[in-house]
């Protein structure tokens, strides 16, 4: 049986801005959020969603299809009533050297 991955495990391997995601969800007043992960982060999907749900109280969908970058988003999500999509990845969309360190 596979080991259940926790947020502690996640924090040891990745640097994700989960508090930034919480702020965005609240700012957008989202009710249904679609979360998309690259394959390397899918093992943490339920731990991340549990954390975000606890902090926001909103409902989440986890996209389990492949994700190859920022332009690879699920087609038809608007038909599901999704208010916000959050895509976690391994890198920022814009490298810091292009944005003068601003994200």
Backbone atoms as SQL, in Angstrom:
CREATE TABLE atoms (id INTEGER PRIMARY KEY, chain TEXT, resi INTEGER, resn TEXT, atom TEXT, x REAL, y REAL, z REAL);
INSERT INTO atoms VALUES
  (1, 'A', 1, 'UNK', 'N', 0.845, -1.178, 0.000),
  (2, 'A', 1, 'UNK', 'CA', 0.000, 0.000, 0.000),
  (3, 'A', 1, 'UNK', 'C', 0.896, 1.250, 0.000),
  (4, 'A', 2, 'UNK', 'N', 0.555, 2.213, -0.815),
  (5, 'A', 2, 'UNK', 'CA', 1.341, 3.436, -0.938),
  (6, 'A', 2, 'UNK', 'C', 1.193, 4.312, 0.303),
  (7, 'A', 3, 'UNK', 'N', 2.265, 4.971, 0.654),
  (8, 'A', 3, 'UNK', 'CA', 2.255, 5.881, 1.800),
  (9, 'A', 3, 'UNK', 'C', 1.444, 7.128, 1.467),
  (10, 'A', 4, 'UNK', 'N', 0.591, 7.530, 2.403),
  (11, 'A', 4, 'UNK', 'CA', -0.165, 8.765, 2.205),
  (12, 'A', 4, 'UNK', 'C', 0.789, 9.946, 2.387),
  (13, 'A', 5, 'UNK', 'N', 0.794, 10.845, 1.434),
  (14, 'A', 5, 'UNK', 'CA', 1.670, 12.015, 1.480),
  (15, 'A', 5, 'UNK', 'C', 1.014, 13.116, 2.287),
  (16, 'A', 6, 'UNK', 'N', 1.811, 13.808, 3.083),
  (17, 'A', 6, 'UNK', 'CA', 1.306, 14.865, 3.955),
  (18, 'A', 6, 'UNK', 'C', 1.884, 16.211, 3.545),
  (19, 'A', 7, 'UNK', 'N', 1.352, 17.273, 4.136),
  (20, 'A', 7, 'UNK', 'CA', 1.906, 18.606, 3.864),
  (21, 'A', 7, 'UNK', 'C', 3.340, 18.715, 4.371),
  (22, 'A', 8, 'UNK', 'N', 3.660, 18.024, 5.444),
  (23, 'A', 8, 'UNK', 'CA', 5.040, 18.044, 5.936),
  (24, 'A', 8, 'UNK', 'C', 5.986, 17.460, 4.891),
  (25, 'A', 9, 'UNK', 'N', 5.573, 16.345, 4.281),
  (26, 'A', 9, 'UNK', 'CA', 6.377, 15.750, 3.203),
  (27, 'A', 9, 'UNK', 'C', 6.521, 16.732, 2.046),
  (28, 'A', 10, 'UNK', 'N', 5.429, 17.402, 1.712),
  (29, 'A', 10, 'UNK', 'CA', 5.414, 18.359, 0.610),
  (30, 'A', 10, 'UNK', 'C', 6.400, 19.494, 0.864),
  (31, 'A', 11, 'UNK', 'N', 6.360, 20.048, 2.064),
  (32, 'A', 11, 'UNK', 'CA', 7.217, 21.190, 2.396),
  (33, 'A', 11, 'UNK', 'C', 8.696, 20.827, 2.376),
  (34, 'A', 12, 'UNK', 'N', 9.005, 19.543, 2.579),
  (35, 'A', 12, 'UNK', 'CA', 10.404, 19.102, 2.523),
  (36, 'A', 12, 'UNK', 'C', 10.916, 19.033, 1.086),
  (37, 'A', 13, 'UNK', 'N', 10.000, 18.876, 0.121),
  (38, 'A', 13, 'UNK', 'CA', 10.403, 18.697, -1.272),
  (39, 'A', 13, 'UNK', 'C', 10.110, 19.893, -2.170),
  (40, 'A', 14, 'UNK', 'N', 9.077, 20.687, -1.834),
  (41, 'A', 14, 'UNK', 'CA', 8.635, 21.764, -2.717),
  (42, 'A', 14, 'UNK', 'C', 8.393, 23.041, -1.924),
  (43, 'A', 15, 'UNK', 'N', 8.369, 24.152, -2.633),
  (44, 'A', 15, 'UNK', 'CA', 8.060, 25.445, -2.043),
  (45, 'A', 15, 'UNK', 'C', 6.821, 25.996, -2.742),
  (46, 'A', 16, 'UNK', 'N', 5.642, 25.632, -2.232),
  (47, 'A', 16, 'UNK', 'CA', 4.385, 26.094, -2.814),
  (48, 'A', 16, 'UNK', 'C', 3.801, 27.189, -1.942),
  (49, 'A', 17, 'UNK', 'N', 3.187, 28.153, -2.563),
  (50, 'A', 17, 'UNK', 'CA', 2.584, 29.266, -1.836),
  (51, 'A', 17, 'UNK', 'C', 1.110, 28.948, -1.557),
  (52, 'A', 18, 'UNK', 'N', 0.874, 28.062, -0.612),
  (53, 'A', 18, 'UNK', 'CA', -0.499, 27.676, -0.288),
  (54, 'A', 18, 'UNK', 'C', -1.259, 28.823, 0.360),
  (55, 'A', 19, 'UNK', 'N', -0.582, 29.632, 1.161),
  (56, 'A', 19, 'UNK', 'CA', -1.256, 30.780, 1.772),
  (57, 'A', 19, 'UNK', 'C', -1.646, 31.804, 0.703),
  (58, 'A', 20, 'UNK', 'N', -0.837, 31.932, -0.335),
  (59, 'A', 20, 'UNK', 'CA', -1.185, 32.802, -1.459),
  (60, 'A', 20, 'UNK', 'C', -2.413, 32.276, -2.187),
  (61, 'A', 21, 'UNK', 'N', -2.527, 30.959, -2.306),
  (62, 'A', 21, 'UNK', 'CA', -3.707, 30.356, -2.933),
  (63, 'A', 21, 'UNK', 'C', -4.954, 30.639, -2.093),
  (64, 'A', 22, 'UNK', 'N', -4.817, 30.541, -0.770),
  (65, 'A', 22, 'UNK', 'CA', -5.943, 30.838, 0.130),
  (66, 'A', 22, 'UNK', 'C', -6.395, 32.284, -0.058),
  (67, 'A', 23, 'UNK', 'N', -5.447, 33.205, -0.104),
  (68, 'A', 23, 'UNK', 'CA', -5.774, 34.626, -0.287),
  (69, 'A', 23, 'UNK', 'C', -6.479, 34.868, -1.618),
  (70, 'A', 24, 'UNK', 'N', -5.996, 34.224, -2.681),
  (71, 'A', 24, 'UNK', 'CA', -6.600, 34.383, -4.001),
  (72, 'A', 24, 'UNK', 'C', -8.034, 33.848, -4.022),
  (73, 'A', 25, 'UNK', 'N', -8.239, 32.691, -3.436),
  (74, 'A', 25, 'UNK', 'CA', -9.580, 32.098, -3.394),
  (75, 'A', 25, 'UNK', 'C', -10.544, 33.031, -2.673),
  (76, 'A', 26, 'UNK', 'N', -10.102, 33.584, -1.559),
  (77, 'A', 26, 'UNK', 'CA', -10.957, 34.501, -0.792),
  (78, 'A', 26, 'UNK', 'C', -11.186, 35.803, -1.561),
  (79, 'A', 27, 'UNK', 'N', -10.122, 36.324, -2.184),
  (80, 'A', 27, 'UNK', 'CA', -10.237, 37.572, -2.943),
  (81, 'A', 27, 'UNK', 'C', -11.227, 37.424, -4.099),
  (82, 'A', 28, 'UNK', 'N', -11.175, 36.291, -4.781),
  (83, 'A', 28, 'UNK', 'CA', -12.049, 36.042, -5.932),
  (84, 'A', 28, 'UNK', 'C', -13.442, 35.582, -5.508),
  (85, 'A', 29, 'UNK', 'N', -13.635, 35.350, -4.215),
  (86, 'A', 29, 'UNK', 'CA', -14.912, 34.874, -3.684),
  (87, 'A', 29, 'UNK', 'C', -15.376, 33.613, -4.425),
  (88, 'A', 30, 'UNK', 'N', -14.419, 32.738, -4.707),
  (89, 'A', 30, 'UNK', 'CA', -14.702, 31.513, -5.456),
  (90, 'A', 30, 'UNK', 'C', -15.478, 30.526, -4.597),
  (91, 'A', 31, 'UNK', 'N', -16.336, 29.780, -5.235),
  (92, 'A', 31, 'UNK', 'CA', -17.114, 28.736, -4.559),
  (93, 'A', 31, 'UNK', 'C', -16.694, 27.339, -5.009),
  (94, 'A', 32, 'UNK', 'N', -16.231, 27.226, -6.263),
  (95, 'A', 32, 'UNK', 'CA', -15.745, 25.960, -6.804),
  (96, 'A', 32, 'UNK', 'C', -14.416, 26.222, -7.508),
  (97, 'A', 33, 'UNK', 'N', -13.373, 25.559, -7.025),
  (98, 'A', 33, 'UNK', 'CA', -12.014, 25.788, -7.518),
  (99, 'A', 33, 'UNK', 'C', -11.483, 24.490, -8.124),
  (100, 'A', 34, 'UNK', 'N', -10.946, 24.607, -9.323),
  (101, 'A', 34, 'UNK', 'CA', -10.290, 23.479, -9.983),
  (102, 'A', 34, 'UNK', 'C', -8.796, 23.592, -9.726),
  (103, 'A', 35, 'UNK', 'N', -8.197, 22.515, -9.235),
  (104, 'A', 35, 'UNK', 'CA', -6.759, 22.485, -8.964),
  (105, 'A', 35, 'UNK', 'C', -6.115, 21.552, -9.987),
  (106, 'A', 36, 'UNK', 'N', -5.029, 22.026, -10.586),
  (107, 'A', 36, 'UNK', 'CA', -4.306, 21.246, -11.588),
  (108, 'A', 36, 'UNK', 'C', -2.861, 21.102, -11.129),
  (109, 'A', 37, 'UNK', 'N', -2.359, 19.881, -11.165),
  (110, 'A', 37, 'UNK', 'CA', -1.000, 19.584, -10.709),
  (111, 'A', 37, 'UNK', 'C', -0.202, 18.893, -11.800),
  (112, 'A', 38, 'UNK', 'N', 1.107, 19.146, -11.852),
  (113, 'A', 38, 'UNK', 'CA', 1.959, 18.315, -12.703),
  (114, 'A', 38, 'UNK', 'C', 2.082, 16.940, -12.036),
  (115, 'A', 39, 'UNK', 'N', 2.528, 15.959, -12.780),
  (116, 'A', 39, 'UNK', 'CA', 2.584, 14.595, -12.258),
  (117, 'A', 39, 'UNK', 'C', 3.354, 14.483, -10.942),
  (118, 'A', 40, 'UNK', 'N', 4.437, 15.225, -10.783),
  (119, 'A', 40, 'UNK', 'CA', 5.240, 15.140, -9.570),
  (120, 'A', 40, 'UNK', 'C', 4.531, 15.598, -8.310),
  (121, 'A', 41, 'UNK', 'N', 3.505, 16.418, -8.457),
  (122, 'A', 41, 'UNK', 'CA', 2.766, 16.915, -7.291),
  (123, 'A', 41, 'UNK', 'C', 1.448, 16.186, -7.047),
  (124, 'A', 42, 'UNK', 'N', 1.033, 15.332, -7.969),
  (125, 'A', 42, 'UNK', 'CA', -0.266, 14.665, -7.821),
  (126, 'A', 42, 'UNK', 'C', -0.344, 13.808, -6.565),
  (127, 'A', 43, 'UNK', 'N', 0.783, 13.287, -6.113),
  (128, 'A', 43, 'UNK', 'CA', 0.774, 12.467, -4.902),
  (129, 'A', 43, 'UNK', 'C', 0.406, 13.276, -3.655),
  (130, 'A', 44, 'UNK', 'N', 0.467, 14.598, -3.757),
  (131, 'A', 44, 'UNK', 'CA', 0.122, 15.479, -2.646),
  (132, 'A', 44, 'UNK', 'C', -1.248, 16.143, -2.819),
  (133, 'A', 45, 'UNK', 'N', -1.942, 15.806, -3.883),
  (134, 'A', 45, 'UNK', 'CA', -3.177, 16.511, -4.242),
  (135, 'A', 45, 'UNK', 'C', -4.194, 16.539, -3.112),
  (136, 'A', 46, 'UNK', 'N', -4.471, 15.416, -2.497),
  (137, 'A', 46, 'UNK', 'CA', -5.508, 15.411, -1.457),
  (138, 'A', 46, 'UNK', 'C', -5.052, 16.170, -0.213),
  (139, 'A', 47, 'UNK', 'N', -3.781, 16.100, 0.131),
  (140, 'A', 47, 'UNK', 'CA', -3.279, 16.851, 1.290),
  (141, 'A', 47, 'UNK', 'C', -3.398, 18.352, 1.038),
  (142, 'A', 48, 'UNK', 'N', -3.079, 18.792, -0.186),
  (143, 'A', 48, 'UNK', 'CA', -3.177, 20.209, -0.532),
  (144, 'A', 48, 'UNK', 'C', -4.632, 20.665, -0.514),
  (145, 'A', 49, 'UNK', 'N', -5.504, 19.881, -1.124),
  (146, 'A', 49, 'UNK', 'CA', -6.923, 20.249, -1.166),
  (147, 'A', 49, 'UNK', 'C', -7.521, 20.255, 0.241),
  (148, 'A', 50, 'UNK', 'N', -7.167, 19.282, 1.064),
  (149, 'A', 50, 'UNK', 'CA', -7.664, 19.275, 2.453),
  (150, 'A', 50, 'UNK', 'C', -7.260, 20.550, 3.183),
  (151, 'A', 51, 'UNK', 'N', -6.014, 20.975, 3.003),
  (152, 'A', 51, 'UNK', 'CA', -5.522, 22.201, 3.638),
  (153, 'A', 51, 'UNK', 'C', -6.293, 23.419, 3.125),
  (154, 'A', 52, 'UNK', 'N', -6.419, 23.530, 1.800),
  (155, 'A', 52, 'UNK', 'CA', -7.108, 24.681, 1.216),
  (156, 'A', 52, 'UNK', 'C', -8.584, 24.714, 1.598),
  (157, 'A', 53, 'UNK', 'N', -9.215, 23.554, 1.643),
  (158, 'A', 53, 'UNK', 'CA', -10.632, 23.486, 2.016),
  (159, 'A', 53, 'UNK', 'C', -10.822, 23.906, 3.470),
  (160, 'A', 54, 'UNK', 'N', -9.911, 23.474, 4.338),
  (161, 'A', 54, 'UNK', 'CA', -9.982, 23.851, 5.754),
  (162, 'A', 54, 'UNK', 'C', -9.851, 25.367, 5.922),
  (163, 'A', 55, 'UNK', 'N', -8.989, 25.992, 5.129),
  (164, 'A', 55, 'UNK', 'CA', -8.736, 27.432, 5.241),
  (165, 'A', 55, 'UNK', 'C', -9.792, 28.296, 4.556),
  (166, 'A', 56, 'UNK', 'N', -10.498, 27.726, 3.554),
  (167, 'A', 56, 'UNK', 'CA', -11.426, 28.551, 2.761),
  (168, 'A', 56, 'UNK', 'C', -12.881, 28.123, 2.849),
  (169, 'A', 57, 'UNK', 'N', -13.129, 26.841, 3.079),
  (170, 'A', 57, 'UNK', 'CA', -14.493, 26.336, 3.124),
  (171, 'A', 57, 'UNK', 'C', -15.149, 26.159, 1.764),
  (172, 'A', 58, 'UNK', 'N', -14.382, 26.273, 0.689),
  (173, 'A', 58, 'UNK', 'CA', -14.960, 26.126, -0.650),
  (174, 'A', 58, 'UNK', 'C', -14.794, 24.689, -1.146),
  (175, 'A', 59, 'UNK', 'N', -15.444, 24.370, -2.253),
  (176, 'A', 59, 'UNK', 'CA', -15.341, 23.048, -2.858),
  (177, 'A', 59, 'UNK', 'C', -14.258, 23.034, -3.929),
  (178, 'A', 60, 'UNK', 'N', -13.638, 21.881, -4.092),
  (179, 'A', 60, 'UNK', 'CA', -12.528, 21.741, -5.031),
  (180, 'A', 60, 'UNK', 'C', -12.743, 20.557, -5.948),
  (181, 'A', 61, 'UNK', 'N', -12.238, 20.689, -7.159),
  (182, 'A', 61, 'UNK', 'CA', -12.109, 19.587, -8.100),
  (183, 'A', 61, 'UNK', 'C', -10.618, 19.431, -8.369),
  (184, 'A', 62, 'UNK', 'N', -10.157, 18.199, -8.451),
  (185, 'A', 62, 'UNK', 'CA', -8.757, 17.931, -8.777),
  (186, 'A', 62, 'UNK', 'C', -8.713, 17.392, -10.200),
  (187, 'A', 63, 'UNK', 'N', -7.992, 18.088, -11.081),
  (188, 'A', 63, 'UNK', 'CA', -7.831, 17.623, -12.453),
  (189, 'A', 63, 'UNK', 'C', -6.721, 16.580, -12.468),
  (190, 'A', 64, 'UNK', 'N', -7.035, 15.369, -12.889),
  (191, 'A', 64, 'UNK', 'CA', -6.058, 14.280, -12.855),
  (192, 'A', 64, 'UNK', 'C', -5.411, 14.016, -14.205),
  (193, 'A', 65, 'UNK', 'N', -5.803, 14.771, -15.216),
  (194, 'A', 65, 'UNK', 'CA', -5.181, 14.608, -16.520),
  (195, 'A', 65, 'UNK', 'C', -3.756, 15.152, -16.513),
  (196, 'A', 66, 'UNK', 'N', -3.074, 14.964, -17.608),
  (197, 'A', 66, 'UNK', 'CA', -1.700, 15.455, -17.736),
  (198, 'A', 66, 'UNK', 'C', -1.663, 16.970, -17.744),
  (199, 'A', 67, 'UNK', 'N', -0.565, 17.518, -17.274),
  (200, 'A', 67, 'UNK', 'CA', -0.365, 18.965, -17.242),
  (201, 'A', 67, 'UNK', 'C', 1.062, 19.244, -17.687),
  (202, 'A', 68, 'UNK', 'N', 1.196, 19.913, -18.823),
  (203, 'A', 68, 'UNK', 'CA', 2.519, 20.152, -19.383),
  (204, 'A', 68, 'UNK', 'C', 2.943, 21.611, -19.348),
  (205, 'A', 69, 'UNK', 'N', 2.241, 22.438, -18.603),
  (206, 'A', 69, 'UNK', 'CA', 2.622, 23.839, -18.481),
  (207, 'A', 69, 'UNK', 'C', 1.421, 24.740, -18.363),
  (208, 'A', 70, 'UNK', 'N', 1.698, 26.023, -18.259),
  (209, 'A', 70, 'UNK', 'CA', 0.652, 27.021, -18.007),
  (210, 'A', 70, 'UNK', 'C', -0.396, 27.086, -19.104),
  (211, 'A', 71, 'UNK', 'N', -0.014, 26.753, -20.332),
  (212, 'A', 71, 'UNK', 'CA', -0.983, 26.829, -21.427),
  (213, 'A', 71, 'UNK', 'C', -1.820, 25.560, -21.534),
  (214, 'A', 72, 'UNK', 'N', -1.545, 24.573, -20.710),
  (215, 'A', 72, 'UNK', 'CA', -2.235, 23.288, -20.758),
  (216, 'A', 72, 'UNK', 'C', -3.324, 23.246, -19.691),
  (217, 'A', 73, 'UNK', 'N', -4.465, 23.845, -20.014),
  (218, 'A', 73, 'UNK', 'CA', -5.561, 23.870, -19.047),
  (219, 'A', 73, 'UNK', 'C', -6.711, 23.007, -19.559),
  (220, 'A', 74, 'UNK', 'N', -7.532, 22.492, -18.638),
  (221, 'A', 74, 'UNK', 'CA', -8.632, 21.610, -19.031),
  (222, 'A', 74, 'UNK', 'C', -9.693, 22.352, -19.845),
  (223, 'A', 75, 'UNK', 'N', -9.997, 21.845, -21.009),
  (224, 'A', 75, 'UNK', 'CA', -11.020, 22.425, -21.867),
  (225, 'A', 75, 'UNK', 'C', -12.395, 22.062, -21.303),
  (226, 'A', 76, 'UNK', 'N', -13.301, 23.013, -21.289),
  (227, 'A', 76, 'UNK', 'CA', -14.666, 22.767, -20.859),
  (228, 'A', 76, 'UNK', 'C', -14.923, 22.966, -19.391),
  (229, 'A', 77, 'UNK', 'N', -13.945, 23.481, -18.652),
  (230, 'A', 77, 'UNK', 'CA', -14.146, 23.636, -17.206),
  (231, 'A', 77, 'UNK', 'C', -15.251, 24.647, -16.892),
  (232, 'A', 78, 'UNK', 'N', -15.503, 25.574, -17.814),
  (233, 'A', 78, 'UNK', 'CA', -16.567, 26.552, -17.586),
  (234, 'A', 78, 'UNK', 'C', -17.934, 25.873, -17.519),
  (235, 'A', 79, 'UNK', 'N', -18.066, 24.712, -18.147),
  (236, 'A', 79, 'UNK', 'CA', -19.326, 23.959, -18.105),
  (237, 'A', 79, 'UNK', 'C', -19.563, 23.327, -16.737),
  (238, 'A', 80, 'UNK', 'N', -18.516, 23.219, -15.943),
  (239, 'A', 80, 'UNK', 'CA', -18.621, 22.628, -14.608),
  (240, 'A', 80, 'UNK', 'C', -18.981, 23.666, -13.548),
  (241, 'A', 81, 'UNK', 'N', -18.987, 24.937, -13.925),
  (242, 'A', 81, 'UNK', 'CA', -19.280, 25.993, -12.959),
  (243, 'A', 81, 'UNK', 'C', -18.085, 26.383, -12.114),
  (244, 'A', 82, 'UNK', 'N', -16.886, 26.125, -12.622),
  (245, 'A', 82, 'UNK', 'CA', -15.661, 26.464, -11.900),
  (246, 'A', 82, 'UNK', 'C', -15.490, 27.978, -11.872),
  (247, 'A', 83, 'UNK', 'N', -15.262, 28.515, -10.679),
  (248, 'A', 83, 'UNK', 'CA', -15.049, 29.955, -10.511),
  (249, 'A', 83, 'UNK', 'C', -13.585, 30.353, -10.662),
  (250, 'A', 84, 'UNK', 'N', -12.701, 29.422, -10.339),
  (251, 'A', 84, 'UNK', 'CA', -11.274, 29.727, -10.319),
  (252, 'A', 84, 'UNK', 'C', -10.494, 28.456, -10.585),
  (253, 'A', 85, 'UNK', 'N', -9.416, 28.584, -11.357),
  (254, 'A', 85, 'UNK', 'CA', -8.512, 27.460, -11.562),
  (255, 'A', 85, 'UNK', 'C', -7.147, 27.850, -11.013),
  (256, 'A', 86, 'UNK', 'N', -6.577, 26.973, -10.227),
  (257, 'A', 86, 'UNK', 'CA', -5.224, 27.176, -9.709),
  (258, 'A', 86, 'UNK', 'C', -4.368, 26.057, -10.250),
  (259, 'A', 87, 'UNK', 'N', -3.281, 26.432, -10.889),
  (260, 'A', 87, 'UNK', 'CA', -2.366, 25.453, -11.457),
  (261, 'A', 87, 'UNK', 'C', -1.044, 25.551, -10.706),
  (262, 'A', 88, 'UNK', 'N', -0.685, 24.469, -10.047),
  (263, 'A', 88, 'UNK', 'CA', 0.612, 24.407, -9.377),
  (264, 'A', 88, 'UNK', 'C', 1.608, 23.817, -10.350),
  (265, 'A', 89, 'UNK', 'N', 2.818, 24.332, -10.310),
  (266, 'A', 89, 'UNK', 'CA', 3.856, 23.828, -11.183),
  (267, 'A', 89, 'UNK', 'C', 5.196, 23.887, -10.498),
  (268, 'A', 90, 'UNK', 'N', 6.195, 23.507, -11.233),
  (269, 'A', 90, 'UNK', 'CA', 7.538, 23.485, -10.668),
  (270, 'A', 90, 'UNK', 'C', 8.242, 24.827, -10.789),
  (271, 'A', 91, 'UNK', 'N', 7.790, 25.695, -11.669),
  (272, 'A', 91, 'UNK', 'CA', 8.432, 26.989, -11.892),
  (273, 'A', 91, 'UNK', 'C', 7.389, 28.091, -12.022),
  (274, 'A', 92, 'UNK', 'N', 7.826, 29.318, -11.810),
  (275, 'A', 92, 'UNK', 'CA', 6.963, 30.469, -12.033),
  (276, 'A', 92, 'UNK', 'C', 6.706, 30.614, -13.525),
  (277, 'A', 93, 'UNK', 'N', 5.620, 31.294, -13.869),
  (278, 'A', 93, 'UNK', 'CA', 5.349, 31.540, -15.277),
  (279, 'A', 93, 'UNK', 'C', 6.412, 32.436, -15.885),
  (280, 'A', 94, 'UNK', 'N', 6.877, 33.392, -15.115),
  (281, 'A', 94, 'UNK', 'CA', 7.884, 34.310, -15.617),
  (282, 'A', 94, 'UNK', 'C', 9.130, 34.200, -14.724),
  (283, 'A', 95, 'UNK', 'N', 10.260, 33.842, -15.292),
  (284, 'A', 95, 'UNK', 'CA', 11.471, 33.760, -14.481),
  (285, 'A', 95, 'UNK', 'C', 11.759, 35.091, -13.797),
  (286, 'A', 96, 'UNK', 'N', 12.311, 35.039, -12.604),
  (287, 'A', 96, 'UNK', 'CA', 12.556, 36.245, -11.821),
  (288, 'A', 96, 'UNK', 'C', 13.489, 37.221, -12.536),
  (289, 'A', 97, 'UNK', 'N', 14.390, 36.732, -13.372),
  (290, 'A', 97, 'UNK', 'CA', 15.292, 37.648, -14.068),
  (291, 'A', 97, 'UNK', 'C', 14.555, 38.487, -15.110),
  (292, 'A', 98, 'UNK', 'N', 13.354, 38.048, -15.525),
  (293, 'A', 98, 'UNK', 'CA', 12.570, 38.837, -16.469),
  (294, 'A', 98, 'UNK', 'C', 11.611, 39.801, -15.783),
  (295, 'A', 99, 'UNK', 'N', 11.272, 39.516, -14.530),
  (296, 'A', 99, 'UNK', 'CA', 10.303, 40.345, -13.823),
  (297, 'A', 99, 'UNK', 'C', 10.958, 41.207, -12.748),
  (298, 'A', 100, 'UNK', 'N', 12.278, 41.288, -12.758),
  (299, 'A', 100, 'UNK', 'CA', 13.025, 42.049, -11.760),
  (300, 'A', 100, 'UNK', 'C', 12.695, 41.601, -10.345),
  (301, 'A', 101, 'UNK', 'N', 12.456, 40.298, -10.162),
  (302, 'A', 101, 'UNK', 'CA', 12.174, 39.747, -8.844),
  (303, 'A', 101, 'UNK', 'C', 10.746, 39.910, -8.387),
  (304, 'A', 102, 'UNK', 'N', 9.876, 40.526, -9.205),
  (305, 'A', 102, 'UNK', 'CA', 8.474, 40.702, -8.828),
  (306, 'A', 102, 'UNK', 'C', 7.656, 39.545, -9.344),
  (307, 'A', 103, 'UNK', 'N', 6.752, 39.044, -8.510),
  (308, 'A', 103, 'UNK', 'CA', 5.887, 37.934, -8.932),
  (309, 'A', 103, 'UNK', 'C', 4.471, 38.395, -9.043);
